[in-house]
C-alpha cells in the first residue's frame, strides 16, 4: 500500500509571493532566497522505503516550514508494493517533484521519469550537491544507453566524508566468542595468525567440552547452498586482499582466481589439521543455513568465518537471552608479512537515492531542497535532531545523549513525531564524519555506541581500550576505484564458468577438509585438476574487462 499525506498544510502568502524574499536568520535558512517562508513552496515527494511516515505533529516538518517555507506532500510506498506502483507511474507519465527510489532495476530512470541534472549542477547554484558528487560523478552517472548518459540520482548511502565510523562491524572476519578471549586473559589481538586463532579455540574447547549441556563446537565452516563463500573466501583475506569475491586483484588492476593457488592450499591444510584434531564441526557440510544459524544461537560454537550481517539473528537471540559472553568479536588472521584488509568502506548505492522528475514544474526548487538537506546543519538536524532537545553538545564540541534521549531514539512513536526517517532513508548523506569531528549519526558516534552497550560488553571493550566493534578491525582505506569485483556484471558464458568454479569447490573442499591428513596432497591435486578442466580464462577476462571499464569510466 502507498501512504499519501501532507507534512503540513500548504498555503500561499496572503499578499502573494514577495518580490524581496525574507530570509530567516541562522544556518538552516536558504541564503539564496529560493526557499523561504515568505514564498511558501509545496513539493510532492515519492519515496520507496520501509520506514514509517512522519506524524502530523512532526517537529522537523514544522522546522522545514519555519526556515524554508517548504511543505512536503509524501507518497510513501513500501518495497513489497513498489513494482506495481512503478508500472502505474510510468504508464501515466505524471510524476511528483522528487522521486526517492531504491529500485535496483532502474526502471524509473530508464523509463524516462527522471531529469538529467548535470547542467543544473554546472550553474553553481547547488554547492552542497556539487561537492557531494565531484569526486564520484562518473561512478554515480548513468551510462546504460536507455536514456542520455548523465547524473540522475544522488545516492543515499556510502559517500563518505572524513573517516568511516560505526559501532557494529558487519563485514568478513574470523569470529571468536568473547568468553574465549576472556578466559585467555584478553590476549593481544594484533599480529593475529591462523595458528594463534585456532590455538585460542583449542585451549578453551579442551577446558570446556560442553556448553550449557551440549557439546562445544570449536569451529564451524559455513558451506550451505548460496553461502559457499563462507568456505571459499578466507584465503584471499588471509593473503591481505579485500573482499573481491572469487578473485584477487593486484595493484595494476589485474584479477586472477585464487581457488587453486597456494594461499588456498595453505588455508585448507590448516582446516584439515583442525578437523583431524576435532575442532571443526563434522556437521559443517550438511547444515542448511537455518541450521547453521540455529547452532550459533545455542552459544556452543566458539568460532567461524562469516560476514557479520549474515548471523545477526543468532547474535540478537544470544543478546536477548542475556548471553553476551557467547556473542562474537571479529579477528583478522593473516599470513606472515601481510597487512589485514578485512574491513572495507561500504560500497556506494549508485542507483538508489533521490532524483528530480521530468514532470516537475519547479525543478530548481526541488533541487535546492535536496541541496539544503545535504548541508551540514540540516544533516545534523535530520540525523541527530535538535541540540538541547535530542542531544547535547559538550564543551569539546562533541555530541552525546542522556539516557532519556537514547530511550526516545528507540521509541517508534517518538520518532514519528520527532524525526523524518522515511525522507532521510533515501536522501543523500554525510556518511562518515562532519567537519567538527562528530559522526554522521548517534549510532556511529563511538562514545554513544559504547554507552548503549550492556555492562558485560562495556567491560569487555575496556579490556581492549576500545569503544566500538569496528575498532577491532583494520582502518578502512579508500576502496580501489573498481571495487568490488564481485558485483561486476558478467556475460552468460562468464557466469557459467563462475558457477563451474563454485561447483568444483563445493564438491571437493569438504573432502579436502574432512579427509585423512595423509590423503591431503592427493585430494588437493584432484581439486586443482578439476579447476584446470574449467575454462577459467573466460571468467577472468570478463572480470578484468569490467575492472578496466570502471578504471576508465569511474
N, C-alpha and C positions, 0 to 999 in steps of 0.2 A: 504494500500500500504506500501511496505517497502522502505526505503530510504538507498541507499548504497553510501557512499562517503569516501574518504580518508582524514584524518585530515591534512596531508601534504604529499608531495611526499616521497616515500620510497627510500632508496638507500644504497649502501654499501660503506664503506670507500674505497678510491682509491686503497690502497695497501692491502685491505682485513682486516679482524679483527685483532686488535692489541693484541699481546701477553701480553702486560702490559697496561691495560686499563687506559686511562686518566680520572681522576675523577674531575669534576668541583668543585671549592670552593663553600662553602655555604651549608646551611642546607636543600636545596632542592635536593642535589645530593645523589646518591646511594653510600654510603661509602663502600658497599661490592663489588662494581665494576661489579655487574651483569648487570645493565642497565647504559650504558654510551654513550656519543656522539661518542667516538672513536670506538664503536662497535654497530652501529645502529640496532635497533630491530623494526620490524613491527608486531603489534598484531592485529588480527582480533577480533572485538567486536560486539556481537549481543545484542541489548537492546530492551526490551519492555517498552515503555514509551509514554506519550502524550506530552513530552517536545520536543522542536524544536532541530534540528540538528545544530551543530556549522557551522558558515560561514567559507569560505576558508581562510579568513584573521584573524581567531581567535587567539588572543594573548596568550591564555593558551595553545593552540595547539603548538605554537612556543616555549613556555617555556618548554613543555614536551620534545621537540626535543633538545633544547639547554642544558637542565640539565640532561636528561636521555637518549637521543638518541632514544626516542620512537615515533613511528608513529602509530596512531590508524586508522584502517580501519573499519568504522562503518557500521553496518546494523541496522537501527532503524525501529522498527515495532510498529505501534500504537495498543493500546489494542483491538480495534474492528476488527483488522485483524490478531490477533495473533493465533487464533485457527487453521486456515488453515496452517499457516507457521510452527507451531509446528509439525503438522502431516507430512508435507513435509520433515522437518529436520529429524524426527525420522525414516521415511521411507528410507531416503538416508544414514543415519548413518555418515554423514560428517558434522562436526560442527566447528565453529570458535574457536579461542583460549579461549576467555572469553564469558560466557553466562550470561547476566543480565536478570533475569526472574521475573515476578510478577504473575506467573500462580499459582492460589490457588489450582489447582488440581494436581500440582507437576508432570505433565506429562513428562517433560524433565528429572527430577530426577529419577522417577520410570521407565522411558523408557531407562535408561542407558546412557544418554548423558553426565552426569557429573562425574567428577573424585572425588573419596573419598580422602579427604585431611588430614586426621588425621596423617598419617605417615610423610607427608611433614612438617606439623607444628611441629612435635616432633623433627625435626632436629635442631631447634633453629635458623634457617635462616630467619624466618619471625616474628620478635619480636612484631611488631605492631598488626598483626593479632592474635598472640598468646595471647597477653594481652587483646585484644578485646573479645575473646571467653572464657577466662579462668574461669570466674565466671558463665557462662551460657552455657557451651558447651553441657551439657545434654539437655537443652531446645532447643538448636539450631540443635542438631543432629537428623538425620532421624532414625526412628525405625519402619517403616511401613511394612517391610518384603518383598517388591518387589525387593530391591537391598540390599547389605550389610549395616548393621547399621553403622552410622558414620556421619561425618560432610561433607556436600556437598556445602552448600550455606552460605555465610556471609550475615546476614540480613542487609537490607538497612536503617531501621529506628528503633529508640527507644531502642538502647543500650546506657544508659546514663553514662556520665562522670560528676562527680560533681552533682550539683543540677539541676533539670529541670528548664528551663527558657522559657519564651514566653510572647508575648504581649496579644494575644486574648485567651479567655477561651472558649473551645468548649464542655465541659462536662456537667453533670447534675447540675441543680440548680433550686431554686425558683427565677425566674427573675422578676425584677421590673423596671418600666420605670424611667429614670433619672429625669424626671420632677417631679415625686412623691417625690423623696428624696430631690430635690432642694427646692420644696415647703415646705417640713418639716424642712428645715434648715440644711440639710446634717446631719441627726442624726447618732449617733454611731451605727455601724452595728455589733459590736461584741456581743456575747451572744444573738443572734437573736433567737426568738421563733416564732412558727407558729401564735400565737395570735398577736404578735407585727407586724409580716409581714402583716396580714390582717387588723390590725388597721391602718397602714400607707396607705394601699389601700382604706379602707373605708373612712378615713378622706379626702383624695384627691377626691374620687368619689363624696362625698357629696357636696363638693365645686365646682366641675366641672362635672356636669351631662352630658355635651355634649363635644365632641372633634371635632373641625372643622365641626360642623353642624350635626354630627351623635351621637347617644347615646354612652356614655363612658361605657366600659365593665371593671368590676373590675378584674375578674379572669377567665381565660379560662382553661378548662380541655381538654387536648389532649387525645382523645379516639378513633381516626379514625382507621380503619382496618389496621393492620400491625404495628401500633404505639400505641397499647394499653398500652405499658409500661409507657407512659406519665401519665396514670391514676393509674397504679398498682405499680410502683416502689417507689414512695415517702416514704412509711412507713419505708423501710429499711434505707434510707438516714437520715430520721428524728431520727432513732434509733442509728445512728453513724456507720452504716455499709457502706463499699464501694459498688459500683455497681456490685453485683454478679448476677444480673438478678432476678429470682424468688425465690432465697434462701438467707438466712443469714448463714454465716459460722463462727463458734466460733473459739476460739484460738487453739483448738485441731484439727481443720480441719473437724469438723462435720457440715454438711449442713442440713437445715430444711426450708421448705417453711414458709412464714410469711403472706400469703394472708388472713388466717383465725385467725391470732393471735391478741392479744390486741393492739400491736403497729399499726396494720392496722385499727382496730376498732376506735382507738382514732383519727386517721387522718380523716377518713371518717365521723366521728361525727362532727368534725370541719367544713369539707366541707358542710355537711348537714346544719349546722347552718348558714354558709355564703351564701348558696343557698337560704335559707329562708329569709335572710336579703337582698337579691337582688344583691349580689356581684358576684356570679358565673353565667356565661353566660348560660341561659337556652337552647341555641342552641348548647352547647358543644357536646352533644351526637349524634347530627345529622350532624355535619360538616364533610365533607371529608377533607383529609389533605390539598388539594389545597385551599379549602375554609378557613380552619384554618389559613394558611399562608397569604392568601389574607386579612383576618381580622386583623392580626397582622400588615400587611403593611399599613393599614389605620392610624395607630397610636392611635387607640381608646382603645386598650387593655392595661390595667395597669400592669397586671402580669399573670404569668403562670408557671407551672413546665414543663421543657423540657430540652433536651440536646442542647447546643449552636450551634452545627453543623446543627441541624435539621431545624432551622428557619433562616439560613443565607440569603436566598433570600429575606425574609422580612426585615432583617437588612440592606441589601445592597440597597433595594428600599427606605427605610427611609433615609439612608445616602445620596443617590443620590438626594433626594428631599430636602436636607439640613435640615432634621428634626432630628437632633442629640438628642434633648431632649426627643424624643419619642422612642429612642432605649433603650436597657436594660442593667442592671447591675445584675450580679449573686449574690444571697444571699443564706445563708446556715442555715435556721432554724433547730433547733434540740430540742428534748425533754430535760427536766430538767436533769442535771447531765451527759450529753452526749457531747463528743467532736465531731465536724463535720469531716466527711471524704468524702466530695463530690468530691474533686479533687483527681485523682489518676495519677499514671505515665502511659503514653500511653503504650500499650502492644506491645511487640516486634513482628515484622513481620518475624517469623522464616522460612517461606517458600518463602520469596521474597528477592532478592538480587543477588549477583554475585557468580558464580562458574567457575571452570576451566573445559574445555571439555575433554572428553576421547580421542578425536582425535587430540588434540593439540600436535605438535612435540616440543614445548618449554614450558612445564608446569611450570618449575622453573621460567622462565622469566615472565610468565603470573601471577603467584602467587606473585612474587616480586613486580610487578607493583601494585597489589592490596594492598600489604603491605605498599609500599611507599605512595600510595594515602591516606592511613589511618594515616600516621604520622601527627603530629600537623602542621608542616609548610605547607604541601600540603593541609591539610584540610582547613587551613585559606585562601590559595590561591583559592581553589575551592568554598568556601562559602562566603568569604569577598572580594576576589580579590587581587590586588597588593597595598601594603601600599604606600601612597602618590599619588596614581592614583585613586583608587576606595574607599579608606577610609583613615582616618587619625589616628595617634597614639598619644594620649595625653601624657603629662608629667607623668601622673599616670599610663601609660601603657594601658589605656582603649581605645577601638576603637570607633570612631564617624565618621560621614559623613557630608559633606557640602550639601546644597540644590541641587547643581548641581549633586553631586554623587548620591543622592537619586533619582533624576529625571532620571538619566541614568539607575539605577537599575530597574525602572519601564518600561523602553523602550525596547520592544522586539527586535527591530533592533540592538540596542546597545548590548543587552545580547547575541545575536547570534555571535557577534564578540569579546566579552569580557568574556564570561562565557561558561562552559561546562555543561549546565543544563541537557541534556539528560544523560550524563555519571553520573553526581552527583546524579540524581534521584535514581539510582539503586546501587550506591556504598555504602559500609558501612560508617557510620558517627560517629562523636563525638557528638551526641546529648547531650545537657546539657551545659557544660562549658569546656573551655580549661584550662590548668593548670595555666594560668596567670589571670583567673577570667573572661575573656571575654566570651560572649555567643557564641555558635556554629555559629550562623548566625546573620546578621543585624536585621532580623525580630524578633529574640529572645532577643536582647540586650535592656534592659529596657529604657535606655536613647534614643536609636534610635527609638524604638517604640513610645515613648512619643513625640518625635519630629515630627513624621508623623501624629499625631492626628490633628483634627480640633481645632479651637480656643475654641469652646464650650467644647469639651471633655478634652482638657488640663486644662481648668478652673475647670471642674468637678473633675478631678483627683487631682488637687492641694488642693481642699477642704478636701480630704481624705489623702493627703500626699503620693499618690501612682503614679506609672508611667505606670503600665500595668493593664489590667483587671484580669490577673491571680493573681495579688497581693491581690485581693478581696477574694481569696479562701484560704482554709487551706493549710499549707505546705504539699507537696506530699511525704508521707513516701514510703519506698520501698514496692513494691507490694508483697503480700504473694506469695510464690513460685508457688502455683497452680493457681493464679489469671489470668483471671476472670473465675468464674464458669460457666458463661453463654455461653462460647464457647467450653465447653466440648462436645465431640461427644457422642451422645446418641443412644441407640438401637431404633428400630421402636416402641417397646412397651413403652419405656420411653418417646419418642417423642409424642406418642398418649396421654399419661397421661398428659404431659405438655400442650398439646393443650386443653384437657378437663378442666384443671385448668383455662387456659386463657378464654375459652368459658364461664365457670361459672362466672368469674369476669365480662366479658363483659355483660352478661345477668343480673347480679344482682347489680353491683356497681352503674349504673345510677339511678336505683330505690332507692338505699340506699341514694345517694347524693341528689337526687331531691325530695325525698318523704317528707311527712309531718313529722316534728321533733317528733311528738307524736308517729309515727309509726317506728321510727328509730330502736328501740330494736328488734321489730318483723322482720323487713326487714333484719337486720344484722343476726339474728338467722337463717333465711331462707337461707342466703348465706353460713353460716357455715355448715348448714345441707347439702347443695349441695356439698360442698367440701368433707364432710365426706363420701359421696357416691362414691367418686373417689378413686381409688387405688393409693393414693399419695406415698405410700411406694416404689412402682416401680420406680417412678421418683427420689425420694430422694436417694434410693440405687444406682441408676445409677450415679447420681451426686457425691455421696460420693466415689464410686469406682473410678471415674475419678479424684477426688481430691487426693485420696491416691496414685493413679498411678503417678500423677505428683509429689507429695511429694517424692516418692521413686525414681523416674527416672529423675527428673529435678534438 
